């Protein structure tokens, strides 16, 4: 009954022509009934077969090979919604095999694909211009591969789902190199780094940071080092980790030694000083952890190109250059660096690097033949005779004049001095007194962007028994008799 009813004119309404059938064979154009697809190309047995072009109503299209009505073979596909275009091999309408994908957002991919995604070996340039060549899985970098980053860094190694993971080598644009284990795109596990500054580290890394890195500098020896006046001495330094172990995994940091002389300003006699410093040569005070301040003082070493004490004592042999030892850097280039005391950069004399430099080897460094030099120009010493201190045992504190009579300053040999002035003999080394040694991390550029804080050592220079230097007493206000060491204070300002 249903078949009969369907055949009556009243049930079918107005008669329509059947839709036009697609071409049977040869070349033809066909618009599908839903008007979304339009095909023009070769036909075989009523199916798209051969070369043709299929256009979509949204602007997308495919042009290439067809087999039995399906997109299969070499062709070019453009997606209007994304703007991407793929040229290569297709199977049943999907990119499959080998081809080139051009991305509207920028960049392109050339290599193997599966079901429209990057799969296998390929070459990818992203929209930032970064280049990757290697293995892909599920559209992501996965497996061994190499990448050139936009900042110039190069990586070759393992990848897991777009992140560096496994073993790999990173060569940075600044010259640094890391080789070792990775996890979640950062250094993790055992690895070694050769930093562009010359620092090397081999050991454990955690979340991109060396687990056994140095965090502080220490100067070995007693709490207060004592050295004889004019005698060279050695300074041993260690880099320590947070928990106190020597940072043996680290080598190559550049450490610089410098010195300071204790800044002395007696509160009761503010115009009395053991060193007067010209106003033009006044230096910024350096804070120390010993409860006093100091100002920069010259320190020399054969390695810094300054004649050492042994050469100075040999007279004619002083012209013989000393070996440069283990100095590896141009010390002149280190002068005036930020955070480095410029002890000899005062006006009126030639700039000089305040101390020698050493590179650390497995967390340790040694400065040999260190000598505190004579006071630089602009530093005017006033010293006190030991005998005066002994004779002043019965006098009250704050006076150096027994019976109220000031002692006479020593006259210069072979001549007289101008009235009212004290004569200073140029010493060969530092006067006895209290000094400070400082070790600074001057590694350039800083290792992993971090500079170690400086280390300090309290140093006391004592006079030799056989050759104590002549002493000159300052004329003028009385000084405290309780102070035998020597310090430095700027010249007081003139009264208004």
Secondary structure, DSSP 8 states (H G I E B T S, - for coil): -HHHHHHSHHHH-S---------SSEEEEEE-TTSSEEEEEEEETTEEEEEEEEEETTS-EEEEEEETTEEEEEEEEE-TTT--EEEEEEETTEEEEEEEEE-TTS-EEEEEEETTEEEEEEEEE-TT--EEEEEEETTEEEEEEEEE-TTS-EEEEEEETTEEEEEEEEE-TTS-EEEEEEETTEEEEEEEEE-TTS-EEEEEEETTEETT---EEEE-S-SEEEEETT--EEEEEEEE-TTS-B-TTEE--EEEEEEEEEB---SSSTT--SEEE-GGG----EE-TTSSEEEEE-EE-GGGTS--HHHHTTGGGGGS----TT--S-HHHHTT-TTS--TT--TTS----SS-EEE-BTTEEEEEEEEE----TTEEE----HHHHHHGGGS-TT---GGG--------TTS---TT-------SS--SEEEEEEEEE--SS-GGG-----EEEEEEEE--STT-------SSS---TT--S--BEE------
